[in-house]
Amino acid sequence: KLAKIEGEFTDGSVKVKDLDADYKVTTEEITEGEGETATTVKYLVLKQNPKATTPSNITVTDYANEKLGGFESDVTYIITTGEGEAAKTEEVTLGETETAIDVTDYIGKTISIVRKGVRGETVDSDALQVTVPVRPTAPTVTGETATVYQGKGKLTGTTADMEYKSATGENTQWADCTVDMEVVPGSYIVRAKATASVFASAPTDTIVVGDYTMTTETIPDIGINYENENLTGFTAGAEYSVKVGDAKTTVITPETTEIAIGADYFGKTLTIVKKGTENISNDSAGFELSVPARPTSPTATEITVTQPQTYGAKGAISGITAAMEYSIDNGTTWTGGNGNAIENIEPGTAYKIRYKATNASFKSAEYTV
């Protein structure tokens, strides 16, 4: 009670110094006394404004866009997170058509929501406690480097329920994933998509999908099989270039680990390069191989021929050493020499004689008797 009023009184005609906004001055008829002596007296009184309506039905209404809905438009709310000294309070005023606010900063927290009072009309409402669901943890996804030059790598572990974007700001929009999806080399982050009842997950740490680095083929290590007159040390099915001296380079693809020595290889230096695979590897450096010349044949000074001296007689050949071999079927088969003379040779029989191959030289040219 401030004072009795006699006569007419209009609200607002009395000013109270330092009046709190939560209070107002008004009039009230109060009965004084009891029984027959009771009288009704009008008083000037100070009253506290009523509390604003407590918020209700506030919940997450859009998990994909992360909105907290159920608010009234054109109203200011006081939202508090945390407690004590760690408490953080902010005022949020909704527009004329707004009924939801962004909930991103409140995910996984319990928040206190108060409807702010209107000065001179209402005081702040009681608080509504709202627990916002947590954000799911990030999925497990790894990056696989591209396997060919200027090719794509992979985000391994992705599914159609996930989405991704560049981690470097080149593309700020989330895009749908596929299963173990292929992507151009770069840096990415991935998250599980939001559903009707679950927020999008936390994003992964930056995932790097590496660019393919072209390798260089290993320099071939080619040897010589003198007995079979083959070059050895090739990779079956691989491609090689062979340059004979200063001649034109040819490209070969050995079916096995060996190739026959061409007639034009003897006495020449070969430059052999293992060819790279397109978009995977570069050519190797050249391997130089000196192919010895074929040794000269035995000569008449080494091989002694005894011709038949009479009609019906036989001939003989001597001087075929253990380092030599001979053939009497035009080179189809060869027999090693032993230094002993070959006797009783029918006239007209042709002998091919040559030096045997060793581990350091080819078989020689042939000497025909």
Salt bridges, closest charged atoms under 4 A:
GLU28 OE1 - LYS47 NZ 3.00
GLU32 OE1 - LYS4 NZ 3.92
GLU66 OE2 - ARG135 NH1 2.81
GLU72 OE2 - ARG115 NH1 2.81
GLU91 OE2 - LYS116 NZ 2.90
ASP126 OD1 - LYS51 NZ 2.69
GLU163 OE2 - ARG191 NE 2.67
ASP176 OD1 - LYS193 NZ 3.12
GLU217 OE1 - LYS274 NZ 3.54
GLU229 OE2 - ARG294 NH1 2.60
GLU229 OE2 - LYS363 NZ 3.07
ASP283 OD2 - LYS275 NZ 3.13
GLU325 OE2 - ARG354 NE 2.71
GLU346 OE2 - LYS314 NZ 3.03
GLU366 OE1 - LYS352 NZ 3.62
GLU366 OE2 - ARG354 NH1 3.86
